Amino acid sequence: MKKIEFSREETKAMVGEIQDYFREELDQTIGDIPAEMLMRFFAERIGPYFYNRGLYDSQAILMERMDELTDTIYALEQKTDFVR
């Protein structure tokens, strides 16, 4: 699997979110470097769980759409004497 990479702007935004969380929820401050290290930890170790969940959800939607498409195609089928 290809390593997930974030742009500098994305990293900066996520670091800001982590810092906001620490300040608002934990009443603590966290510097840029520790916040980025925490973000990278979650991206590398926890991120694949979220990534896979997204893949599973996408796959389920695709399978639903394929079932709908199959039903639509069967609805177009014309009656013949041929039996499958």
Backbone torsions as a table, in degrees:
resi	resn	phi	psi	omega
1	MET	NA	138.9	178.7
2	LYS	-69.6	137.5	178.6
3	LYS	-65.4	136.5	179.2
4	ILE	-77.7	122.8	-179.6
5	GLU	-115.5	143.0	177.1
6	PHE	-117.6	145.6	176.3
7	SER	-69.1	165.9	178.0
8	ARG	-60.3	-38.9	179.7
9	GLU	-65.6	-42.1	178.2
10	GLU	-63.7	-44.0	179.3
11	THR	-60.6	-45.2	179.8
12	LYS	-60.8	-41.8	179.3
13	ALA	-64.3	-42.6	-179.9
14	MET	-67.7	-39.1	176.6
15	VAL	-60.1	-42.9	177.7
16	GLY	-61.3	-40.3	177.8
17	GLU	-62.8	-41.8	178.8
18	ILE	-64.4	-44.7	179.4
19	GLN	-62.8	-41.3	176.8
20	ASP	-61.4	-43.1	180.0
21	TYR	-61.1	-47.8	-179.9
22	PHE	-60.1	-41.4	-178.3
23	ARG	-69.7	-47.1	-173.7
24	GLU	-79.2	-40.0	-173.9
25	GLU	-95.9	-31.8	-175.1
26	LEU	-110.7	-5.1	-178.9
27	ASP	54.4	42.5	179.1
28	GLN	-135.3	158.6	174.5
29	THR	-108.3	149.7	177.3
30	ILE	-137.2	134.1	-177.7
31	GLY	-73.9	172.1	-178.8
32	ASP	-59.9	-47.7	-176.0
33	ILE	-66.3	-49.6	176.7
34	PRO	-61.1	-37.1	179.0
35	ALA	-66.1	-40.0	177.9
36	GLU	-68.3	-37.9	177.0
37	MET	-62.8	-41.9	178.1
38	LEU	-63.9	-43.1	177.7
39	MET	-60.4	-44.9	179.8
40	ARG	-65.4	-37.6	175.8
41	PHE	-58.9	-50.8	-179.4
42	PHE	-64.2	-39.3	179.7
43	ALA	-62.4	-41.6	-176.8
44	GLU	-80.2	-40.3	-172.6
45	ARG	-97.8	-37.1	-175.8
46	ILE	-102.7	-31.6	-178.6
47	GLY	-51.5	-42.0	179.7
48	PRO	-59.1	-30.1	176.7
49	TYR	-64.7	-44.8	178.7
50	PHE	-68.2	-40.2	179.0
51	TYR	-60.6	-48.1	179.9
52	ASN	-63.5	-39.4	178.0
53	ARG	-60.1	-41.8	176.7
54	GLY	-61.2	-40.6	177.2
55	LEU	-64.1	-44.1	179.8
56	TYR	-62.5	-43.2	179.1
57	ASP	-63.8	-42.1	178.0
58	SER	-63.7	-41.7	179.2
59	GLN	-63.1	-41.0	179.7
60	ALA	-63.5	-42.8	178.3
61	ILE	-63.7	-43.6	179.5
62	LEU	-61.7	-41.5	179.4
63	MET	-65.7	-38.9	175.9
64	GLU	-60.4	-44.9	-179.3
65	ARG	-65.6	-37.5	178.2
66	MET	-65.2	-40.5	176.2
67	ASP	-61.5	-43.4	178.0
68	GLU	-62.2	-42.6	179.3
69	LEU	-64.2	-42.5	177.9
70	THR	-60.7	-44.8	178.1
71	ASP	-61.2	-41.2	179.5
72	THR	-63.7	-41.1	179.2
73	ILE	-66.1	-44.2	177.7
74	TYR	-61.4	-33.8	179.4
75	ALA	-66.4	-24.2	178.5
76	LEU	-82.5	-13.4	-175.6
77	GLU	-61.8	135.7	179.6
78	GLN	-94.1	146.2	179.6
79	LYS	-71.5	131.8	176.0
80	THR	-138.1	175.5	176.7
81	ASP	-83.0	-10.2	178.6
82	PHE	-75.7	130.5	178.4
83	VAL	-114.1	128.9	178.9
84	ARG	-82.9	NA	NA
